[in-house]
Amino acid sequence: MFNFKNSTCMKKITFLLVCLTIFTSTRAQIGDVFFPQFGQDAQWSVNDQFELEFTGTIAPAPLAGICTTFEDLVSDGIGNNDFTGLNMKFDAYIFDQPTNTTFIVGWNGLWSATEGLGLNLDFNQWLAQATTNYHYSAAHWVVPNPPTDYQAAVKKNTYNTFEIDIDASGVVRSKLNGYVCEPTYTAPMSVLKPTALSKFYVFFGCGYTGWKMKNFVVRKGDVTNVYFTDPGTGLSDNEQVTATLIPTSGKGVFNLESIHTGKEYSIVNTLGQQVQKGLITSNKQIINLTDVNSGTYMLIIPGEAVCKFILN
């Protein structure tokens, strides 16, 4: 059943009301979209602010890391899900320590310079560099030498906004807090278009406890996926109530009372994965979630209302 007595959705998608009279703070577990480095499952989580967070303590190796295919948006060179045409924008930490915030595109799950594959991108407080297949002896700076302007753009021990774009020819362009990292780097097609049928990943790694990432938007072609984003930033509590959730006696079933007849709604989990969508056909209608797993969810009426709730 739902862990609330009466809940309301507030006007506009830019506001998230915790619409529960009884709300227990939860730390959502990483699901089937993001896969932690072996042995680190309990050290990665999504916190109450919808941030991906590493809470563990690690030795110098292996790297604290987590990987994904963005729900098979990218994973191999078969079909249209290779790593060319990929655009990623997100916020992540850079520390004032001798460690990199690392991204590996087209990673095959291996680490050694003789077997590991991938386009390696490293950002730290001093510089940004790119290389392929862990060949750091041939690393290519993607900032000028000296990197004075890059260093001025870096925000230490807090969030930085990254944008990484890989075009169809393998040219990699990146930005940090709006600063354009130049010169560009061209990755080989053997990494961006792997021909094996096994999974290849995008990997995110860090070196310190407390590393976080949020507001992740990935685009490829006409597909856009969003992760670790709180849709309820901004807006005051004085907005007009335009929708109400009322639990019924049936487990996983509730009434949606709304003025938004004709609008579509969706229900997503804390990773941004959609678990149900539909059309609001009347001012009062039944929403059935009996086949949905327990957890924290959001009901979204795009451009109009957002409501957070717990399904038990």
N, C-alpha and C positions, 0 to 999 in steps of 0.2 A: 504494500500500500504506500501511498505518498506520505512523507513525513512532514505534513503541514495541515493546518486546519482551514486556512483561507489564504489565497494568494492573489496578487494582482500584477498585471503587466502594465508598465508605464509607456507612454507615448514615445516613439522614436527608437530606432535600433541603437542609437548611440548611448543609451542608458541601460544599465543592467541593474534591476532591483532584485535583491535577494528576497524573493517573494515567499518567505516561509515564516510562520509564527514560531515554529520549532525547527531550527537549522543547526545541524552538527557539521563543523568544519571537517572536510575530508581532504586527503592527499591522493589524488587520482593515480592509479597505477598505469605504467606504460603498457599499451595494449599491443595490438598486432600490426601497428604501423611503424613504430620506432623500436629498434632492437638494441638493447644495451650490449656493450662489450662483455665478453664471457666473464662471468663471476661478478658482474656489477648490477645485476637486476634490482637489488634492494637499494642501490645508491642513486638511482635515477627516478625522478617522480615529477608529476605536475602539481604545483602547489596551489594554494587557494586563490592566487592572483593569475592563474592559468599560465604560469611560467614553467618551462622545462628547466629543471634544476639538478645539478650534481651535488649530492650531500655527503658523499663518501670521502675517505682519505686514501690517497694512492701513493705508491712508491714511484720512483722515476719512470718505471715501465711496469706494465703496459700503460699506454695512454688511457685516461678516462674518456670513453667514447660511446657514441650511440649512432646507429645508422638507419637508413630507410630507403625504400623505393618510391615513397609518396604514393602508396597504394597502386604500385606497378605503373605509375606514370612514366618512370624510367626504371630499367632493370637489365636490358641487354640490347643487342643490335638487331634483334629479330622483330620485324614489323616496324612500328613507328615509335617505339619506346626507348630509343637510344638517348644519349646525353647531349646531343646537339639541340639548339633551339631552347635551351633551359634557362629560365630566369628565376633567381631566388633573391628575395628581399626579406630581411629579418633584423632583429636587434639581439646583440650578444655581448658578453663581457670581454674586455681586454684588461689584464692585470698589470700592475707595475712590478712584475716579477719576471725572471728569465724563463718564460714559457710562451708558447704560441697558442692562439685560437686557430685551430686547424680545420680545414675542410678538404675532403678527398672525394672527387667526382669520378665515378666508374671504378669504385673499389671492389676488388675480388675477394676480400676477407682475409688476405694474407699480408704480413708485415715486412718481410725481408726484401732487400734491394734486388735479390735475384729472382724472387717469385711474386712479390706484391705488385699489383697494378693500380693505376689511378692517376688522375690529375691532382697534384698536391698544391694547395693554397694555404699559406701561413701568414697570419697577421699578428704582430705584437706591438709593444709600445715604441719600438725603434724603426721597424721596417715591415714591408710586405714582400713576399717572394712566391714564385711558382716554379714547379718542376714536375717531372713525370716519373712514375714508377719508383719513387723514393731515391732518385739519383740526385741527392742534395749537393754533390760536388759540382753539378752543372746547374744549380739553382739560378733562376732568372729574377732579378729584382723587378718588381712592378711599381717602383717608386724611384724618383730621381736620386742621384748620388751627388751631394748629401741629401738625405730625405727630410729636410727641415720642415717643409710645408706639411708633409704627411704626419710628422711627429706633433705638429701644432694642432692637427685635426683630431688626434687620438684623445679619447676620454678614458682615463685610467680608473680601474676598479669600479666601473659602472657600465651601463649599456652604451654601445656604439651601433649605429645603423649601417648594415652592410648591404650592398647590392652586387650580385655576381651574375653576369650574362655571358652565355656561351652561344655564339652564332653557328650557322650551318657549316662554316668552314673551319670551326674549331678555335676561332679567335676569342680569347677570354678577356672580358672587360669587367672591372670592379670599381666600386666606390666605397668610401668610408666616410660617414657623416657628410655626404655630399662632395667630398674631395675625390677627384677623378684620379685613380691610380694609373700611372703611365710610366714606361711604355707597356703596351699590351703584351700578352703571351699567347702563342698559338700551340694548342695541344694536338697531339697526333690522333688521327682517326682510329687507330688501333685501340686507344683507350676510350674514346667517346662513342665508338660503334663496335663494341665487343661482339664477336660472332658466336661465342659459346651460349648454350641455352641456360646455363646455370645463372643464378642471381648475381647481379652487380649492384652496388649501392652508392648512395651519397652518405658520407660519413662526417660527423662533427665531433671534434675532440678538444680537450682542454687539459691543463695540468694542475688545476687547483680546486680545492673544495670551495663551493659557493658559486661556481660558474653557472650562468643562466642564459636562457634564450627565450624570446617571445616574439609575437607578431610576425609569424613566419608565413609568407605568401610565396608560393611556387607556381610558375606558369610555364606551360609548354603547349604551343599551338592554341587551340581554343579552350583548353582546360586550365582552370585555376583552382588550386587547393589551398586551404588556409588552416594553420595549426597554431596552438598555444596563444590564442588571441581572446582577450576579454572584450566582447562586443558591447559592454556596458560602460565604457569610459565617458565621463563628462556629464552634463545635465543635472539639474537639481531635483529634489524630491517633490517639487510643486507641479510637475507635469500632470496633464490630464490622464486619468485612468481610462483606458480604452479597451481593456480585455481583462477577464477574470477567470481563474482556474478554480473549479470547485470539485473536490474529490467525491466519488460515489462510494457506495458500499462494496463495489466490486474491486478486487485487487488489480491495480494497473489500469483502471478505467476512471476517467474524469470528464466533467462537463467543461467545455470552453464557451464562455459567454463573451461575445465580442461585437463591436460595431463594424468590423472589417469584412462584412459579407462580400464574397467575390475575390478576396485576397488569398494568396497561397500562404501556407505556414510550413515550417520545417522544425524538426526536433533534432538537436545535435548533442554529442557528448563533449567532454572537456578537451578532446583532441581535435574537435571540429568536424568529426565524422557524422554524417547524416544518418539517423536511424529510422526516420519516418518523415514523409512529406505528404501534403494534401491540400485540398481547397476548402476554405471556409464557406459553407453553403447556406448557413443560417445564423441567426443571432445566438442560438444555443445548439451545440452539437456535441456528440460523444467523441472523445479521443481515446482510442484503445491502445495501450502499451503492454498488454499482457505477455507479448513475446519478446520484450526488451529486457536486457539484463539490468540488475540493480545498479545504481550509480547516480552521479550528478549530471543533469541535463539542462538544456535551454530550449524553450519554445520561442521561435523567432517568426515574427510577421514582418518581412523585409520592409524597411522604411517606416515602420509604424510602432512595433512593440517587441520587447524581449523580456523573457521571464526565466529565472533560474529556479530549479526545483530538484529535489532528491526523490528517486524512485527506489523503494525498498522491496 
